[in-house]
């Protein structure tokens, strides 16, 4: 896989995420936004643990593993 | 639970912006960068569960089928991240952090740090007052 393909896949995933969020905002009672899904999953302790752990991991991954050149 | 008022909310936002301004420029893998991220995460988890948020409209019922696209997206992102992580060279298989490295602009990193803190605050608010950790009960 070349870098161009990999970056293209990342961009496609970002576009899908924005599209799903936009769909949820435009049709709020038919399709959930990310916050609705997160709230639903976080009814249970395991859901809270996974989502909040994922958020901590994201911060570590983005701001501890990377740096300004 | 403490009701959050506008001055307190503004103070929290200013504090988070100042923190992001400082923390975004810390060197990679340094002890201080670790402390900055995990310290901020603990602060968000603790403060976030102590403040009551303004009520927002909630989705009345989430049909399982409507969650599937979100679940598929999460699986795709995590899967592609792990796939890239175990592949080399990194230039051909960029992870999220290596892409962020390409964003070599400090103001953008500061904005991203603030966005990460805001995301955590938002998610903690979605716990509806439940503790993020197990609620141990002594018998």
N, CA and C atoms of all chains as a GROMACS GRO file, in nm:
protein
  624
    1UNK      N    1   0.085  -0.120   0.000
    1UNK     CA    2   0.000   0.000   0.000
    1UNK      C    3   0.089   0.125   0.000
    2UNK      N    4   0.056   0.218  -0.085
    2UNK     CA    5   0.135   0.341  -0.088
    2UNK      C    6   0.079   0.442   0.013
    3UNK      N    7   0.159   0.543   0.041
    3UNK     CA    8   0.116   0.646   0.136
    3UNK      C    9  -0.009   0.717   0.085
    4UNK      N   10  -0.014   0.735  -0.047
    4UNK     CA   11  -0.130   0.807  -0.105
    4UNK      C   12  -0.259   0.731  -0.079
    5UNK      N   13  -0.253   0.597  -0.097
    5UNK     CA   14  -0.372   0.514  -0.074
    5UNK      C   15  -0.412   0.520   0.074
    6UNK      N   16  -0.311   0.507   0.162
    6UNK     CA   17  -0.339   0.506   0.306
    6UNK      C   18  -0.401   0.639   0.350
    7UNK      N   19  -0.344   0.749   0.304
    7UNK     CA   20  -0.400   0.880   0.340
    7UNK      C   21  -0.540   0.895   0.282
    8UNK      N   22  -0.560   0.841   0.160
    8UNK     CA   23  -0.692   0.846   0.099
    8UNK      C   24  -0.796   0.771   0.183
    9UNK      N   25  -0.755   0.657   0.238
    9UNK     CA   26  -0.848   0.580   0.323
    9UNK      C   27  -0.879   0.658   0.450
   10UNK      N   28  -0.777   0.722   0.511
   10UNK     CA   29  -0.802   0.803   0.630
   10UNK      C   30  -0.899   0.917   0.599
   11UNK      N   31  -0.879   0.981   0.485
   11UNK     CA   32  -0.969   1.092   0.447
   11UNK      C   33  -1.110   1.038   0.424
   12UNK      N   34  -1.121   0.921   0.361
   12UNK     CA   35  -1.254   0.862   0.337
   12UNK      C   36  -1.324   0.831   0.470
   13UNK      N   37  -1.248   0.778   0.567
   13UNK     CA   38  -1.308   0.750   0.698
   13UNK      C   39  -1.355   0.879   0.765
   14UNK      N   40  -1.276   0.985   0.751
   14UNK     CA   41  -1.315   1.114   0.810
   14UNK      C   42  -1.442   1.167   0.743
   15UNK      N   43  -1.450   1.151   0.611
   15UNK     CA   44  -1.569   1.197   0.537
   15UNK      C   45  -1.692   1.118   0.582
   16UNK      N   46  -1.676   0.987   0.601
   16UNK     CA   47  -1.788   0.904   0.648
   16UNK      C   48  -1.833   0.951   0.786
   17UNK      N   49  -1.736   0.979   0.874
   17UNK     CA   50  -1.771   1.024   1.010
   17UNK      C   51  -1.849   1.155   1.005
   18UNK      N   52  -1.802   1.251   0.926
   18UNK     CA   53  -1.870   1.380   0.915
   18UNK      C   54  -2.008   1.361   0.853
   19UNK      N   55  -2.018   1.271   0.755
   19UNK     CA   56  -2.147   1.247   0.689
   19UNK      C   57  -2.248   1.186   0.784
   20UNK      N   58  -2.203   1.088   0.865
   20UNK     CA   59  -2.294   1.026   0.962
   20UNK      C   60  -2.342   1.130   1.064
   21UNK      N   61  -2.249   1.215   1.109
   21UNK     CA   62  -2.287   1.318   1.206
   21UNK      C   63  -2.386   1.416   1.143
   22UNK      N   64  -2.359   1.455   1.019
   22UNK     CA   65  -2.450   1.547   0.949
   22UNK      C   66  -2.587   1.484   0.930
   23UNK      N   67  -2.588   1.354   0.895
   23UNK     CA   68  -2.716   1.284   0.877
   23UNK      C   69  -2.794   1.282   1.007
   24UNK      N   70  -2.723   1.259   1.118
   24UNK     CA   71  -2.789   1.258   1.248
   24UNK      C   72  -2.844   1.394   1.286
   25UNK      N   73  -2.772   1.501   1.252
   25UNK     CA   74  -2.817   1.636   1.286
   25UNK      C   75  -2.938   1.676   1.202
   26UNK      N   76  -2.943   1.628   1.079
   26UNK     CA   77  -3.053   1.666   0.989
   26UNK      C   78  -3.177   1.581   1.013
   27UNK      N   79  -3.158   1.456   1.059
   27UNK     CA   80  -3.272   1.368   1.083
   27UNK      C   81  -3.261   1.312   1.224
   28UNK      N   82  -3.269   1.402   1.321
   28UNK     CA   83  -3.233   1.370   1.459
   28UNK      C   84  -3.315   1.254   1.517
   29UNK      N   85  -3.440   1.245   1.478
   29UNK     CA   86  -3.524   1.143   1.541
   29UNK      C   87  -3.527   1.012   1.462
   30UNK      N   88  -3.455   1.010   1.352
   30UNK     CA   89  -3.450   0.885   1.273
   30UNK      C   90  -3.311   0.824   1.272
   31UNK      N   91  -3.209   0.909   1.291
   31UNK     CA   92  -3.072   0.858   1.287
   31UNK      C   93  -2.990   0.929   1.396
   32UNK      N   94  -2.915   0.853   1.477
   32UNK     CA   95  -2.846   0.914   1.591
   32UNK      C   96  -2.716   0.985   1.550
   33UNK      N   97  -2.684   1.093   1.622
   33UNK     CA   98  -2.551   1.152   1.611
   33UNK      C   99  -2.458   1.072   1.702
   34UNK      N  100  -2.328   1.101   1.693
   34UNK     CA  101  -2.231   1.024   1.772
   34UNK      C  102  -2.261   1.034   1.922
   35UNK      N  103  -2.301   1.153   1.966
   35UNK     CA  104  -2.330   1.171   2.109
   35UNK      C  105  -2.445   1.084   2.156
   36UNK      N  106  -2.546   1.064   2.071
   36UNK     CA  107  -2.659   0.976   2.107
   36UNK      C  108  -2.611   0.832   2.126
   37UNK      N  109  -2.526   0.787   2.033
   37UNK     CA  110  -2.475   0.650   2.041
   37UNK      C  111  -2.388   0.635   2.166
   38UNK      N  112  -2.304   0.736   2.190
   38UNK     CA  113  -2.216   0.730   2.308
   38UNK      C  114  -2.300   0.725   2.436
   39UNK      N  115  -2.404   0.808   2.441
   39UNK     CA  116  -2.490   0.811   2.559
   39UNK      C  117  -2.560   0.677   2.579
   40UNK      N  118  -2.603   0.618   2.468
   40UNK     CA  119  -2.670   0.488   2.473
   40UNK      C  120  -2.575   0.381   2.528
   41UNK      N  121  -2.454   0.380   2.473
   41UNK     CA  122  -2.355   0.278   2.513
   41UNK      C  123  -2.312   0.299   2.658
   42UNK      N  124  -2.308   0.425   2.701
   42UNK     CA  125  -2.258   0.454   2.836
   42UNK      C  126  -2.363   0.435   2.944
   43UNK      N  127  -2.477   0.374   2.908
   43UNK     CA  128  -2.571   0.331   3.013
   43UNK      C  129  -2.505   0.225   3.101
   44UNK      N  130  -2.417   0.147   3.038
   44UNK     CA  131  -2.354   0.036   3.109
   44UNK      C  132  -2.212   0.072   3.147
   45UNK      N  133  -2.164   0.017   3.258
   45UNK     CA  134  -2.030   0.050   3.304
   45UNK      C  135  -1.925   0.014   3.199
   46UNK      N  136  -1.940  -0.100   3.135
   46UNK     CA  137  -1.840  -0.142   3.035
   46UNK      C  138  -1.835  -0.042   2.919
   47UNK      N  139  -1.950   0.009   2.880
   47UNK     CA  140  -1.955   0.110   2.774
   47UNK      C  141  -1.883   0.237   2.815
   48UNK      N  142  -1.908   0.282   2.941
   48UNK     CA  143  -1.839   0.402   2.991
   48UNK      C  144  -1.689   0.378   2.993
   49UNK      N  145  -1.650   0.260   3.039
   49UNK     CA  146  -1.507   0.228   3.048
   49UNK      C  147  -1.442   0.230   2.908
   50UNK      N  148  -1.508   0.166   2.811
   50UNK     CA  149  -1.449   0.157   2.677
   50UNK      C  150  -1.441   0.294   2.609
   51UNK      N  151  -1.548   0.371   2.618
   51UNK     CA  152  -1.550   0.500   2.548
   51UNK      C  153  -1.454   0.599   2.614
   52UNK      N  154  -1.455   0.606   2.747
   52UNK     CA  155  -1.366   0.701   2.813
   52UNK      C  156  -1.220   0.656   2.804
   53UNK      N  157  -1.196   0.524   2.805
   53UNK     CA  158  -1.059   0.474   2.784
   53UNK      C  159  -1.012   0.509   2.643
   54UNK      N  160  -1.103   0.495   2.547
   54UNK     CA  161  -1.070   0.530   2.409
   54UNK      C  162  -1.033   0.677   2.396
   55UNK      N  163  -1.105   0.760   2.470
   55UNK     CA  164  -1.076   0.904   2.466
   55UNK      C  165  -0.937   0.933   2.527
   56UNK      N  166  -0.905   0.868   2.639
   56UNK     CA  167  -0.773   0.888   2.701
   56UNK      C  168  -0.664   0.837   2.606
   57UNK      N  169  -0.689   0.719   2.546
   57UNK     CA  170  -0.590   0.664   2.452
   57UNK      C  171  -0.568   0.760   2.335
   58UNK      N  172  -0.677   0.820   2.285
   58UNK     CA  173  -0.664   0.914   2.173
   58UNK      C  174  -0.573   1.031   2.210
   59UNK      N  175  -0.592   1.085   2.331
   59UNK     CA  176  -0.507   1.196   2.375
   59UNK      C  177  -0.362   1.154   2.385
   60UNK      N  178  -0.338   1.036   2.440
   60UNK     CA  179  -0.201   0.986   2.452
   60UNK      C  180  -0.141   0.965   2.313
   61UNK      N  181  -0.220   0.904   2.227
   61UNK     CA  182  -0.172   0.871   2.092
   61UNK      C  183  -0.139   0.997   2.013
   62UNK      N  184  -0.223   1.099   2.025
   62UNK     CA  185  -0.204   1.219   1.944
   62UNK      C  186  -0.102   1.315   2.003
   63UNK      N  187  -0.097   1.325   2.135
   63UNK     CA  188  -0.019   1.433   2.194
   63UNK      C  189   0.104   1.388   2.273
   64UNK      N  190   0.118   1.258   2.298
   64UNK     CA  191   0.242   1.209   2.360
   64UNK      C  192   0.329   1.144   2.255
   65UNK      N  193   0.267   1.069   2.163
   65UNK     CA  194   0.346   0.999   2.061
   65UNK      C  195   0.390   1.090   1.946
   66UNK      N  196   0.324   1.202   1.928
   66UNK     CA  197   0.361   1.290   1.817
   66UNK      C  198   0.421   1.419   1.871
   67UNK      N  199   0.488   1.491   1.786
   67UNK     CA  200   0.555   1.614   1.830
   67UNK      C  201   0.574   1.706   1.711
   68UNK      N  202   0.607   1.830   1.743
   68UNK     CA  203   0.639   1.925   1.636
   68UNK      C  204   0.778   1.896   1.584
   69UNK      N  205   0.797   1.912   1.457
   69UNK     CA  206   0.926   1.877   1.398
   69UNK      C  207   1.023   1.986   1.413
   70UNK      N  208  -2.381   1.702   4.294
   70UNK     CA  209  -2.374   1.760   4.160
   70UNK      C  210  -2.382   1.912   4.171
   71UNK      N  211  -2.291   1.983   4.107
   71UNK     CA  212  -2.286   2.128   4.111
   71UNK      C  213  -2.335   2.182   3.979
   72UNK      N  214  -2.432   2.275   3.984
   72UNK     CA  215  -2.482   2.333   3.860
   72UNK      C  216  -2.378   2.430   3.805
   73UNK      N  217  -2.346   2.415   3.677
   73UNK     CA  218  -2.243   2.499   3.617
   73UNK      C  219  -2.307   2.628   3.568
   74UNK      N  220  -2.249   2.743   3.608
   74UNK     CA  221  -2.301   2.873   3.568
   74UNK      C  222  -2.206   2.936   3.468
   75UNK      N  223  -2.255   3.043   3.405
   75UNK     CA  224  -2.178   3.100   3.296
   75UNK      C  225  -2.037   3.144   3.338
   76UNK      N  226  -2.018   3.214   3.454
   76UNK     CA  227  -1.881   3.252   3.488
   76UNK      C  228  -1.791   3.131   3.510
   77UNK      N  229  -1.846   3.026   3.574
   77UNK     CA  230  -1.766   2.905   3.596
   77UNK      C  231  -1.734   2.837   3.464
   78UNK      N  232  -1.832   2.834   3.375
   78UNK     CA  233  -1.810   2.773   3.244
   78UNK      C  234  -1.705   2.849   3.165
   79UNK      N  235  -1.710   2.983   3.172
   79UNK     CA  236  -1.611   3.065   3.102
   79UNK      C  237  -1.473   3.043   3.160
   80UNK      N  238  -1.467   3.036   3.294
   80UNK     CA  239  -1.337   3.013   3.360
   80UNK      C  240  -1.279   2.878   3.319
   81UNK      N  241  -1.365   2.775   3.312
   81UNK     CA  242  -1.318   2.642   3.271
   81UNK      C  243  -1.266   2.645   3.127
   82UNK      N  244  -1.337   2.716   3.040
   82UNK     CA  245  -1.296   2.724   2.899
   82UNK      C  246  -1.162   2.796   2.886
   83UNK      N  247  -1.147   2.907   2.961
   83UNK     CA  248  -1.020   2.982   2.956
   83UNK      C  249  -0.906   2.896   3.010
   84UNK      N  250  -0.934   2.823   3.121
   84UNK     CA  251  -0.831   2.736   3.179
   84UNK      C  252  -0.792   2.626   3.080
   85UNK      N  253  -0.891   2.567   3.014
   85UNK     CA  254  -0.863   2.460   2.916
   85UNK      C  255  -0.783   2.514   2.798
   86UNK      N  256  -0.818   2.635   2.754
   86UNK     CA  257  -0.745   2.695   2.640
   86UNK      C  258  -0.600   2.723   2.681
   87UNK      N  259  -0.581   2.776   2.801
   87UNK     CA  260  -0.445   2.802   2.849
   87UNK      C  261  -0.364   2.675   2.863
   88UNK      N  262  -0.431   2.573   2.915
   88UNK     CA  263  -0.363   2.443   2.932
   88UNK      C  264  -0.323   2.386   2.795
   89UNK      N  265  -0.414   2.394   2.698
   89UNK     CA  266  -0.386   2.343   2.564
   89UNK      C  267  -0.272   2.420   2.500
   90UNK      N  268  -0.271   2.551   2.524
   90UNK     CA  269  -0.164   2.639   2.470
   90UNK      C  270  -0.028   2.588   2.516
   91UNK      N  271  -0.022   2.550   2.646
   91UNK     CA  272   0.106   2.504   2.704
   91UNK      C  273   0.136   2.359   2.665
   92UNK      N  274   0.037   2.271   2.680
   92UNK     CA  275   0.063   2.127   2.669
   92UNK      C  276   0.089   2.082   2.525
   93UNK      N  277   0.038   2.155   2.427
   93UNK     CA  278   0.050   2.111   2.288
   93UNK      C  279   0.193   2.116   2.237
   94UNK      N  280   0.281   2.186   2.307
   94UNK     CA  281   0.418   2.202   2.255
   94UNK      C  282   0.519   2.116   2.330
   95UNK      N  283   0.470   2.026   2.416
   95UNK     CA  284   0.563   1.945   2.496
   95UNK      C  285   0.629   1.839   2.407
   96UNK      N  286   0.754   1.803   2.436
   96UNK     CA  287   0.824   1.705   2.351
   96UNK      C  288   0.762   1.566   2.362
   97UNK      N  289   0.767   1.493   2.249
   97UNK     CA  290   0.708   1.359   2.243
   97UNK      C  291   0.774   1.265   2.342
   98UNK      N  292   0.695   1.176   2.400
   98UNK     CA  293   0.742   1.070   2.490
   98UNK      C  294   0.808   1.122   2.617
   99UNK      N  295   0.804   1.253   2.642
   99UNK     CA  296   0.864   1.306   2.764
   99UNK      C  297   0.771   1.279   2.882
  100UNK      N  298   0.831   1.278   3.001
  100UNK     CA  299   0.752   1.256   3.122
  100UNK      C  300   0.647   1.364   3.138
  101UNK      N  301   0.686   1.488   3.110
  101UNK     CA  302   0.592   1.599   3.128
  101UNK      C  303   0.476   1.589   3.030
  102UNK      N  304   0.500   1.536   2.908
  102UNK     CA  305   0.390   1.519   2.812
  102UNK      C  306   0.292   1.412   2.862
  103UNK      N  307   0.346   1.303   2.921
  103UNK     CA  308   0.260   1.199   2.978
  103UNK      C  309   0.176   1.257   3.093
  104UNK      N  310   0.243   1.330   3.182
  104UNK     CA  311   0.172   1.387   3.298
  104UNK      C  312   0.065   1.486   3.251
  105UNK      N  313   0.098   1.563   3.147
  105UNK     CA  314   0.002   1.663   3.096
  105UNK      C  315  -0.124   1.594   3.043
  106UNK      N  316  -0.108   1.487   2.965
  106UNK     CA  317  -0.225   1.420   2.906
  106UNK      C  318  -0.306   1.347   3.014
  107UNK      N  319  -0.237   1.268   3.097
  107UNK     CA  320  -0.312   1.189   3.196
  107UNK      C  321  -0.366   1.278   3.309
  108UNK      N  322  -0.293   1.385   3.342
  108UNK     CA  323  -0.343   1.479   3.442
  108UNK      C  324  -0.469   1.549   3.391
  109UNK      N  325  -0.466   1.591   3.265
  109UNK     CA  326  -0.584   1.656   3.207
  109UNK      C  327  -0.701   1.560   3.201
  110UNK      N  328  -0.672   1.433   3.166
  110UNK     CA  329  -0.780   1.334   3.157
  110UNK      C  330  -0.844   1.313   3.294
  111UNK      N  331  -0.762   1.302   3.398
  111UNK     CA  332  -0.816   1.283   3.534
  111UNK      C  333  -0.899   1.405   3.575
  112UNK      N  334  -0.848   1.525   3.543
  112UNK     CA  335  -0.922   1.647   3.578
  112UNK      C  336  -1.058   1.651   3.509
  113UNK      N  337  -1.060   1.614   3.381
  113UNK     CA  338  -1.187   1.615   3.306
  113UNK      C  339  -1.283   1.511   3.365
  114UNK      N  340  -1.232   1.392   3.398
  114UNK     CA  341  -1.317   1.286   3.453
  114UNK      C  342  -1.374   1.326   3.589
  115UNK      N  343  -1.291   1.390   3.672
  115UNK     CA  344  -1.336   1.427   3.806
  115UNK      C  345  -1.430   1.548   3.800
  116UNK      N  346  -1.384   1.656   3.734
  116UNK     CA  347  -1.466   1.777   3.726
  116UNK      C  348  -1.592   1.753   3.644
  117UNK      N  349  -1.580   1.673   3.538
  117UNK     CA  350  -1.693   1.650   3.449
  117UNK      C  351  -1.810   1.581   3.515
  118UNK      N  352  -1.780   1.497   3.615
  118UNK     CA  353  -1.889   1.428   3.684
  118UNK      C  354  -1.946   1.512   3.799
  119UNK      N  355  -1.881   1.623   3.832
  119UNK     CA  356  -1.927   1.704   3.945
  119UNK      C  357  -2.017   1.819   3.900
  120UNK      N  358  -2.014   1.852   3.771
  120UNK     CA  359  -2.093   1.964   3.724
  120UNK      C  360  -2.215   1.916   3.646
  121UNK      N  361  -2.328   1.976   3.676
  121UNK     CA  362  -2.452   1.944   3.603
  121UNK      C  363  -2.455   2.029   3.477
  122UNK      N  364  -2.486   1.966   3.364
  122UNK     CA  365  -2.490   2.039   3.237
  122UNK      C  366  -2.632   2.084   3.208
  123UNK      N  367  -2.645   2.187   3.125
  123UNK     CA  368  -2.779   2.223   3.077
  123UNK      C  369  -2.839   2.104   3.003
  124UNK      N  370  -2.968   2.079   3.028
  124UNK     CA  371  -3.030   1.962   2.964
  124UNK      C  372  -3.040   1.986   2.814
  125UNK      N  373  -3.014   1.882   2.738
  125UNK     CA  374  -3.024   1.891   2.593
  125UNK      C  375  -3.126   1.788   2.546
  126UNK      N  376  -3.173   1.809   2.425
  126UNK     CA  377  -3.269   1.714   2.368
  126UNK      C  378  -3.201   1.579   2.352
  127UNK      N  379  -3.270   1.478   2.396
  127UNK     CA  380  -3.211   1.344   2.386
  127UNK      C  381  -3.282   1.264   2.280
  128UNK      N  382  -3.209   1.177   2.219
  128UNK     CA  383  -3.268   1.088   2.122
  128UNK      C  384  -3.361   0.994   2.196
  129UNK      N  385  -3.491   0.989   2.159
  129UNK     CA  386  -3.587   0.913   2.239
  129UNK      C  387  -3.560   0.763   2.238
  130UNK      N  388  -3.526   0.711   2.123
  130UNK     CA  389  -3.502   0.568   2.114
  130UNK      C  390  -3.406   0.544   1.999
  131UNK      N  391  -3.305   0.463   2.023
  131UNK     CA  392  -3.207   0.434   1.919
  131UNK      C  393  -3.232   0.294   1.868
  132UNK      N  394  -3.274   0.284   1.743
  132UNK     CA  395  -3.293   0.152   1.683
  132UNK      C  396  -3.156   0.090   1.656
  133UNK      N  397  -3.149  -0.040   1.680
  133UNK     CA  398  -3.020  -0.108   1.665
  133UNK      C  399  -2.962  -0.089   1.525
  134UNK      N  400  -3.050  -0.089   1.425
  134UNK     CA  401  -3.001  -0.078   1.287
  134UNK      C  402  -2.930   0.055   1.262
  135UNK      N  403  -2.974   0.162   1.332
  135UNK     CA  404  -2.914   0.292   1.308
  135UNK      C  405  -2.776   0.304   1.374
  136UNK      N  406  -2.747   0.215   1.468
  136UNK     CA  407  -2.616   0.217   1.534
  136UNK      C  408  -2.512   0.146   1.449
  137UNK      N  409  -2.558   0.058   1.360
  137UNK     CA  410  -2.464  -0.023   1.280
  137UNK      C  411  -2.364   0.060   1.200
  138UNK      N  412  -2.408   0.170   1.130
  138UNK     CA  413  -2.308   0.248   1.056
  138UNK      C  414  -2.200   0.305   1.148
  139UNK      N  415  -2.239   0.351   1.268
  139UNK     CA  416  -2.141   0.404   1.363
  139UNK      C  417  -2.048   0.294   1.411
  140UNK      N  418  -2.106   0.176   1.440
  140UNK     CA  419  -2.022   0.064   1.486
  140UNK      C  420  -1.924   0.023   1.377
  141UNK      N  421  -1.973   0.020   1.252
  141UNK     CA  422  -1.885  -0.017   1.140
  141UNK      C  423  -1.773   0.084   1.126
  142UNK      N  424  -1.804   0.212   1.144
  142UNK     CA  425  -1.702   0.317   1.132
  142UNK      C  426  -1.595   0.301   1.241
  143UNK      N  427  -1.639   0.278   1.364
  143UNK     CA  428  -1.544   0.262   1.475
  143UNK      C  429  -1.453   0.141   1.449
  144UNK      N  430  -1.514   0.030   1.405
  144UNK     CA  431  -1.435  -0.091   1.376
  144UNK      C  432  -1.335  -0.063   1.263
  145UNK      N  433  -1.380   0.010   1.160
  145UNK     CA  434  -1.291   0.041   1.047
  145UNK      C  435  -1.174   0.129   1.091
  146UNK      N  436  -1.203   0.230   1.174
  146UNK     CA  437  -1.096   0.322   1.219
  146UNK      C  438  -0.996   0.246   1.306
  147UNK      N  439  -1.047   0.170   1.403
  147UNK     CA  440  -0.957   0.096   1.493
  147UNK      C  441  -0.878  -0.009   1.414
  148UNK      N  442  -0.947  -0.079   1.325
  148UNK     CA  443  -0.881  -0.182   1.245
  148UNK      C  444  -0.773  -0.124   1.155
  149UNK      N  445  -0.803  -0.013   1.088
  149UNK     CA  446  -0.704   0.048   0.998
  149UNK      C  447  -0.586   0.106   1.076
  150UNK      N  448  -0.616   0.160   1.195
  150UNK     CA  449  -0.508   0.212   1.280
  150UNK      C  450  -0.414   0.098   1.322
  151UNK      N  451  -0.472  -0.015   1.366
  151UNK     CA  452  -0.390  -0.130   1.408
  151UNK      C  453  -0.313  -0.188   1.289
  152UNK      N  454  -0.379  -0.196   1.174
  152UNK     CA  455  -0.313  -0.247   1.054
  152UNK      C  456  -0.190  -0.162   1.021
  153UNK      N  457  -0.208  -0.031   1.022
  153UNK     CA  458  -0.095   0.057   0.991
  153UNK      C  459   0.014   0.049   1.098
  154UNK      N  460  -0.031   0.033   1.224
  154UNK     CA  461   0.064   0.031   1.336
  154UNK      C  462   0.165  -0.084   1.322
  155UNK      N  463   0.119  -0.200   1.274
  155UNK     CA  464   0.208  -0.316   1.266
  155UNK      C  465   0.284  -0.323   1.134
  156UNK      N  466   0.250  -0.233   1.039
  156UNK     CA  467   0.318  -0.232   0.909
  156UNK      C  468   0.433  -0.132   0.909
  157UNK      N  469   0.526  -0.154   0.820
  157UNK     CA  470   0.637  -0.061   0.800
  157UNK      C  471   0.668  -0.052   0.652
  158UNK      N  472   0.726   0.055   0.604
  158UNK     CA  473   0.768   0.174   0.678
  158UNK      C  474   0.649   0.265   0.713
  159UNK      N  475   0.668   0.346   0.815
  159UNK     CA  476   0.561   0.432   0.864
  159UNK      C  477   0.515   0.531   0.757
  160UNK      N  478   0.607   0.572   0.671
  160UNK     CA  479   0.572   0.666   0.565
  160UNK      C  480   0.464   0.612   0.472
  161UNK      N  481   0.468   0.479   0.448
  161UNK     CA  482   0.367   0.417   0.361
  161UNK      C  483   0.244   0.372   0.439
  162UNK      N  484   0.257   0.362   0.570
  162UNK     CA  485   0.147   0.314   0.654
  162UNK      C  486   0.126   0.411   0.771
  163UNK      N  487   0.072   0.528   0.742
  163UNK     CA  488   0.060   0.630   0.847
  163UNK      C  489  -0.049   0.597   0.950
  164UNK      N  490  -0.013   0.610   1.077
  164UNK     CA  491  -0.114   0.602   1.184
  164UNK      C  492  -0.165   0.744   1.209
  165UNK      N  493  -0.263   0.754   1.300
  165UNK     CA  494  -0.316   0.887   1.328
  165UNK      C  495  -0.208   0.980   1.382
  166UNK      N  496  -0.123   0.927   1.471
  166UNK     CA  497  -0.021   1.014   1.530
  166UNK      C  498   0.081   1.058   1.427
  167UNK      N  499   0.116   0.969   1.332
  167UNK     CA  500   0.214   1.009   1.231
  167UNK      C  501   0.153   1.112   1.135
  168UNK      N  502   0.021   1.104   1.112
  168UNK     CA  503  -0.043   1.207   1.031
  168UNK      C  504  -0.042   1.342   1.104
  169UNK      N  505  -0.066   1.334   1.237
  169UNK     CA  506  -0.064   1.457   1.316
  169UNK      C  507   0.074   1.520   1.312
  170UNK      N  508   0.178   1.434   1.307
  170UNK     CA  509   0.314   1.486   1.297
  170UNK      C  510   0.332   1.574   1.175
  171UNK      N  511   0.257   1.540   1.070
  171UNK     CA  512   0.267   1.619   0.947
  171UNK      C  513   0.206   1.758   0.964
  172UNK      N  514   0.115   1.767   1.063
  172UNK     CA  515   0.054   1.899   1.090
  172UNK      C  516   0.152   1.973   1.181
  173UNK      N  517   0.252   2.031   1.120
  173UNK     CA  518   0.363   2.089   1.195
  173UNK      C  519   0.336   2.236   1.226
  174UNK      N  520   0.214   2.264   1.270
  174UNK     CA  521   0.175   2.403   1.296
  174UNK      C  522   0.123   2.410   1.439
  175UNK      N  523   0.190   2.484   1.523
  175UNK     CA  524   0.157   2.486   1.665
  175UNK      C  525   0.014   2.532   1.692
  176UNK      N  526  -0.036   2.638   1.629
  176UNK     CA  527  -0.176   2.678   1.658
  176UNK      C  528  -0.276   2.566   1.629
  177UNK      N  529  -0.250   2.487   1.524
  177UNK     CA  530  -0.342   2.376   1.493
  177UNK      C  531  -0.336   2.271   1.602
  178UNK      N  532  -0.214   2.241   1.649
  178UNK     CA  533  -0.200   2.143   1.758
  178UNK      C  534  -0.270   2.193   1.884
  179UNK      N  535  -0.256   2.322   1.913
  179UNK     CA  536  -0.322   2.377   2.032
  179UNK      C  537  -0.474   2.364   2.019
  180UNK      N  538  -0.527   2.392   1.901
  180UNK     CA  539  -0.671   2.380   1.879
  180UNK      C  540  -0.715   2.234   1.892
  181UNK      N  541  -0.631   2.140   1.844
  181UNK     CA  542  -0.664   1.998   1.853
  181UNK      C  543  -0.664   1.952   1.999
  182UNK      N  544  -0.569   2.004   2.076
  182UNK     CA  545  -0.562   1.967   2.219
  182UNK      C  546  -0.690   2.015   2.290
  183UNK      N  547  -0.729   2.138   2.260
  183UNK     CA  548  -0.851   2.192   2.321
  183UNK      C  549  -0.973   2.111   2.276
  184UNK      N  550  -0.975   2.071   2.149
  184UNK     CA  551  -1.086   1.990   2.098
  184UNK      C  552  -1.090   1.855   2.169
  185UNK      N  553  -0.974   1.797   2.198
  185UNK     CA  554  -0.969   1.669   2.270
  185UNK      C  555  -1.027   1.686   2.412
  186UNK      N  556  -0.988   1.794   2.480
  186UNK     CA  557  -1.043   1.819   2.613
  186UNK      C  558  -1.195   1.839   2.607
  187UNK      N  559  -1.240   1.913   2.506
  187UNK     CA  560  -1.385   1.938   2.492
  187UNK      C  561  -1.460   1.808   2.464
  188UNK      N  562  -1.399   1.720   2.384
  188UNK     CA  563  -1.462   1.590   2.356
  188UNK      C  564  -1.477   1.509   2.484
  189UNK      N  565  -1.372   1.509   2.566
  189UNK     CA  566  -1.378   1.437   2.693
  189UNK      C  567  -1.486   1.493   2.784
  190UNK      N  568  -1.494   1.626   2.792
  190UNK     CA  569  -1.596   1.693   2.875
  190UNK      C  570  -1.736   1.654   2.826
  191UNK      N  571  -1.753   1.653   2.694
  191UNK     CA  572  -1.881   1.616   2.633
  191UNK      C  573  -1.917   1.471   2.666
  192UNK      N  574  -1.819   1.381   2.653
  192UNK     CA  575  -1.845   1.238   2.679
  192UNK      C  576  -1.875   1.213   2.825
  193UNK      N  577  -1.802   1.280   2.914
  193UNK     CA  578  -1.829   1.261   3.058
  193UNK      C  579  -1.970   1.310   3.090
  194UNK      N  580  -2.014   1.416   3.022
  194UNK     CA  581  -2.151   1.465   3.041
  194UNK      C  582  -2.255   1.364   2.999
  195UNK      N  583  -2.220   1.276   2.906
  195UNK     CA  584  -2.312   1.174   2.858
  195UNK      C  585  -2.329   1.058   2.955
  196UNK      N  586  -2.246   1.056   3.061
  196UNK     CA  587  -2.260   0.947   3.158
  196UNK      C  588  -2.379   0.971   3.251
  197UNK      N  589  -2.443   1.089   3.237
  197UNK     CA  590  -2.562   1.124   3.316
  197UNK      C  591  -2.539   1.106   3.466
  198UNK      N  592  -2.423   1.150   3.510
  198UNK     CA  593  -2.398   1.147   3.654
  198UNK      C  594  -2.344   1.016   3.706
  199UNK      N  595  -2.340   0.912   3.621
  199UNK     CA  596  -2.280   0.786   3.664
  199UNK      C  597  -2.130   0.806   3.677
  200UNK      N  598  -2.072   0.740   3.772
  200UNK     CA  599  -1.927   0.745   3.784
  200UNK      C  600  -1.865   0.675   3.662
  201UNK      N  601  -1.755   0.730   3.608
  201UNK     CA  602  -1.691   0.661   3.495
  201UNK      C  603  -1.628   0.530   3.536
  202UNK      N  604  -1.605   0.511   3.664
  202UNK     CA  605  -1.544   0.387   3.709
  202UNK      C  606  -1.646   0.305   3.787
  203UNK      N  607  -1.616   0.176   3.815
  203UNK     CA  608  -1.715   0.090   3.881
  203UNK      C  609  -1.760   0.149   4.014
  204UNK      N  610  -1.890   0.136   4.040
  204UNK     CA  611  -1.941   0.186   4.167
  204UNK      C  612  -1.936   0.074   4.268
  205UNK      N  613  -1.821   0.064   4.337
  205UNK     CA  614  -1.801  -0.045   4.432
  205UNK      C  615  -1.894  -0.028   4.551
  206UNK      N  616  -1.948  -0.137   4.595
  206UNK     CA  617  -2.033  -0.133   4.714
  206UNK      C  618  -1.978  -0.231   4.817
  207UNK      N  619  -1.964  -0.181   4.940
  207UNK     CA  620  -1.919  -0.268   5.049
  207UNK      C  621  -2.038  -0.342   5.105
  208UNK      N  622  -2.021  -0.471   5.125
  208UNK     CA  623  -2.130  -0.550   5.185
  208UNK      C  624  -2.113  -0.554   5.336
   0.00000   0.00000   0.00000
